[in-house]
Amino acid sequence: MQKVYFISGTMCTVDLWQFVFPKLENIQPIHIDITLANSFDEINDIILNHIEEPATIVGFSLGGFSAMNFAIHHPEKVKRLIIVAANTNGLSDSEIQLRKSTIDFLEKHSYKGISHARVQQFLHLDNHNNTTIVSIIKKMDVDLGKKVLIRQLKATSTRINISEEVLKLNIPILFIVAENDALVKATEVKEFANQTLKGRQITIKNCGHMIPLEKHKELSSILNLTIN
């Protein structure tokens, strides 16, 4: 039984992996909570405090970016990366401005929770009204709340492009992307993976951004084959 470390995305808890963890074989999943971090340096420290030896890290979305960023700073601590629905891109000027205005709004108003329309942006059309998946996303948002949302938006607003540094990593990296992800373009990730030293890419069809919830059977199967 080997330890594998999982890092969730923005406003996601361990609930994100609730369908994946039971399907893992010979793997002891350990969830690393990064929601208390105020910066990427603090995220690195949190990961470092969990990992005892060169480890396999699975990161989703922000967790995927954080896993790659950690590997850049602590390559000796990483045996393998599995990056789910994430890329190495930094934030554009428009994205930074949007975050600033969102933070400003949140600090002045009450937070009523993630809207159904926003949830749908993360999902494949087939799952827009999947009550199970929608309720999990909304529950994670409620469980974490306004303070964590503001903290995570602030902490990740300094997100810079780490492509050049990741291309220098001499460790296996598996990029798992969804064909219909509106946030992370599968074609761009495939192109990037082809440039890495030991990277490869798998595209999951008929799926939006929330791969661990939308296609948990496929993801679990990929993890079992890759890790064992």
C-alpha positions as CSV (number, residue, x, y, z in Angstrom):
1,M,0.0,0.0,0.0
2,Q,1.7,3.2,-1.1
3,K,0.8,6.7,0.0
4,V,-0.5,9.1,-2.7
5,Y,-1.1,12.7,-2.0
6,F,-4.2,14.5,-3.4
7,I,-4.6,18.3,-3.7
8,S,-8.0,19.8,-4.5
9,G,-8.9,22.9,-6.5
10,T,-10.3,26.3,-5.5
11,M,-13.3,26.0,-3.1
12,C,-13.0,22.2,-3.1
13,T,-12.7,19.9,-0.1
14,V,-11.9,16.2,0.2
15,D,-15.5,15.6,-0.9
16,L,-14.2,16.2,-4.5
17,W,-12.6,12.7,-4.4
18,Q,-15.5,10.8,-2.7
19,F,-16.1,8.6,-5.7
20,V,-12.5,8.2,-6.6
21,F,-10.9,7.1,-3.3
22,P,-13.0,3.9,-2.8
23,K,-12.0,2.7,-6.2
24,L,-8.2,3.0,-5.7
25,E,-6.2,-0.2,-5.5
26,N,-3.1,-0.6,-3.3
27,I,-3.1,3.1,-2.7
28,Q,-3.5,5.0,0.5
29,P,-4.9,8.4,-0.5
30,I,-3.9,11.4,1.7
31,H,-5.7,14.6,1.1
32,I,-3.7,17.8,1.6
33,D,-5.8,20.8,2.5
34,I,-4.5,24.1,1.1
35,T,-7.4,26.2,1.9
36,L,-5.6,27.9,4.8
37,A,-2.8,29.2,2.6
38,N,-2.4,32.9,1.9
39,S,0.2,32.5,-0.9
40,F,1.9,29.9,-3.1
41,D,4.8,29.9,-0.7
42,E,2.5,28.9,2.1
43,I,0.9,26.2,-0.2
44,N,4.5,24.8,-0.7
45,D,5.1,24.7,3.0
46,I,1.8,22.9,3.7
47,I,2.7,20.2,1.1
48,L,6.2,20.0,2.4
49,N,4.9,19.3,5.9
50,H,2.8,16.4,4.7
51,I,5.3,14.6,2.5
52,E,7.9,12.4,4.1
53,E,9.8,11.0,1.0
54,P,9.7,11.4,-2.8
55,A,6.0,11.2,-3.4
56,T,3.3,10.8,-6.1
57,I,1.1,13.9,-6.1
58,V,-2.3,14.1,-7.7
59,G,-3.5,17.7,-8.2
60,F,-6.8,18.9,-9.5
61,S,-7.2,22.4,-11.1
62,L,-5.5,24.9,-8.6
63,G,-4.2,21.8,-6.9
64,G,-2.6,20.7,-10.1
65,F,-0.9,24.0,-10.6
66,S,0.2,24.0,-6.9
67,A,1.6,20.5,-7.3
68,M,3.7,21.5,-10.3
69,N,4.8,24.7,-8.6
70,F,5.8,22.6,-5.6
71,A,7.8,20.2,-7.8
72,I,9.7,23.2,-9.2
73,H,10.8,24.3,-5.8
74,H,11.3,20.8,-4.2
75,P,12.0,18.4,-7.1
76,E,13.7,16.0,-4.6
77,K,10.4,15.5,-2.9
78,V,8.4,14.4,-6.0
79,K,8.5,11.0,-7.6
80,R,5.6,11.5,-10.0
81,L,3.0,14.2,-10.8
82,I,-0.6,13.5,-12.0
83,I,-2.1,16.8,-13.1
84,V,-5.9,16.8,-13.5
85,A,-7.7,19.7,-15.3
86,A,-4.8,22.1,-14.9
87,N,-2.1,23.9,-16.9
88,T,1.0,25.9,-16.3
89,N,-0.4,29.2,-17.4
90,G,-0.4,32.4,-15.3
91,L,-3.3,34.7,-15.0
92,S,-3.9,37.2,-17.7
93,D,-4.3,40.9,-16.9
94,S,-8.1,40.6,-17.4
95,E,-8.3,37.6,-15.1
96,I,-6.3,39.5,-12.4
97,Q,-8.6,42.5,-12.7
98,L,-11.7,40.2,-12.5
99,R,-10.4,38.7,-9.3
100,K,-9.7,42.1,-7.8
101,S,-13.2,43.2,-8.5
102,T,-14.6,40.0,-7.2
103,I,-12.6,40.3,-4.0
104,D,-13.7,43.9,-3.6
105,F,-17.4,42.9,-4.1
106,L,-17.2,40.0,-1.6
107,E,-15.6,42.1,1.1
108,K,-18.4,44.6,0.9
109,H,-21.4,42.3,0.4
110,S,-22.7,39.0,1.9
111,Y,-21.9,35.9,0.0
112,K,-24.9,33.9,-1.0
113,G,-23.0,30.9,-2.3
114,I,-22.0,29.7,-5.8
115,S,-24.8,30.2,-8.3
116,H,-26.3,27.3,-10.3
117,A,-25.2,29.1,-13.5
118,R,-21.6,29.2,-12.2
119,V,-21.7,25.6,-11.3
120,Q,-22.8,24.7,-14.8
121,Q,-19.8,26.5,-16.3
122,F,-17.7,23.8,-14.7
123,L,-19.7,20.9,-16.0
124,H,-20.3,19.1,-19.3
125,L,-23.7,19.8,-20.8
126,D,-24.9,16.3,-19.9
127,N,-24.3,17.1,-16.2
128,H,-25.8,20.5,-16.0
129,N,-28.8,19.1,-14.1
130,N,-27.0,16.2,-12.4
131,T,-28.4,16.8,-8.9
132,T,-25.7,14.6,-7.2
133,I,-22.7,16.5,-8.8
134,V,-24.3,19.9,-8.4
135,S,-25.1,19.3,-4.8
136,I,-21.5,18.2,-4.0
137,I,-20.1,21.4,-5.6
138,K,-22.5,23.6,-3.7
139,K,-21.9,21.7,-0.4
140,M,-18.1,22.2,-0.8
141,D,-18.7,25.9,-1.4
142,V,-20.9,26.2,1.7
143,D,-18.5,24.2,3.9
144,L,-15.6,26.5,3.0
145,G,-17.5,29.8,2.8
146,K,-16.8,33.4,2.1
147,K,-13.5,33.8,4.1
148,V,-11.9,30.9,2.3
149,L,-13.1,32.1,-1.1
150,I,-11.5,35.5,-0.5
151,R,-8.3,34.0,0.9
152,Q,-7.9,31.6,-2.1
153,L,-8.6,34.4,-4.7
154,K,-6.0,36.6,-3.0
155,A,-3.5,33.8,-2.5
156,T,-3.6,32.8,-6.2
157,S,-3.8,36.2,-7.8
158,T,0.0,36.1,-8.0
159,R,-0.1,33.1,-10.3
160,I,2.6,33.4,-12.9
161,N,3.4,31.2,-15.9
162,I,5.6,28.3,-14.8
163,S,5.8,26.6,-18.2
164,E,9.6,26.9,-18.6
165,E,10.3,25.6,-15.1
166,V,8.0,22.6,-15.5
167,L,9.6,21.7,-18.9
168,K,12.9,21.2,-17.0
169,L,11.4,18.7,-14.5
170,N,12.9,15.3,-15.0
171,I,10.0,13.3,-13.5
172,P,7.0,11.5,-15.0
173,I,4.1,13.9,-15.4
174,L,0.7,12.7,-16.5
175,F,-1.7,15.4,-17.6
176,I,-5.4,14.3,-17.5
177,V,-7.7,16.8,-19.3
178,A,-11.3,16.8,-20.4
179,E,-12.4,17.3,-24.0
180,N,-15.1,19.8,-23.0
181,D,-13.4,21.7,-20.2
182,A,-14.3,25.4,-20.6
183,L,-11.4,26.5,-18.2
184,V,-8.5,24.4,-19.4
185,K,-8.0,23.7,-23.1
186,A,-7.2,20.1,-23.8
187,T,-5.4,20.8,-27.0
188,E,-3.0,23.3,-25.3
189,V,-2.2,20.8,-22.5
190,K,-1.5,18.1,-25.1
191,E,0.9,20.3,-26.9
192,F,2.6,21.2,-23.7
193,A,2.9,17.6,-22.5
194,N,4.6,16.7,-25.8
195,Q,7.4,19.2,-24.9
196,T,8.1,17.8,-21.4
197,L,10.9,15.4,-20.7
198,K,8.8,12.6,-19.3
199,G,5.2,13.9,-19.8
200,R,2.2,12.4,-21.5
201,Q,-1.4,13.3,-21.7
202,I,-4.8,11.6,-21.6
203,T,-8.1,13.3,-22.8
204,I,-11.4,12.2,-21.2
205,K,-14.3,12.6,-23.6
206,N,-17.8,14.0,-22.8
207,C,-16.5,15.7,-19.6
208,G,-16.2,19.2,-18.2
209,H,-13.8,20.7,-15.7
210,M,-14.9,18.6,-12.7
211,I,-13.3,15.3,-13.8
212,P,-13.2,13.7,-10.3
213,L,-17.0,14.0,-10.1
214,E,-18.0,13.7,-13.7
215,K,-15.8,10.8,-14.8
216,H,-14.7,9.2,-11.5
217,K,-14.6,5.7,-13.0
218,E,-12.3,6.6,-15.8
219,L,-10.1,8.7,-13.5
220,S,-9.8,6.0,-10.9
221,S,-8.9,3.4,-13.6
222,I,-6.2,5.8,-15.0
223,L,-4.8,6.4,-11.5
224,N,-4.6,2.6,-10.7
225,L,-2.9,1.8,-14.0
226,T,-0.4,4.7,-13.6
227,I,0.5,4.4,-10.0
228,N,0.6,0.6,-9.5
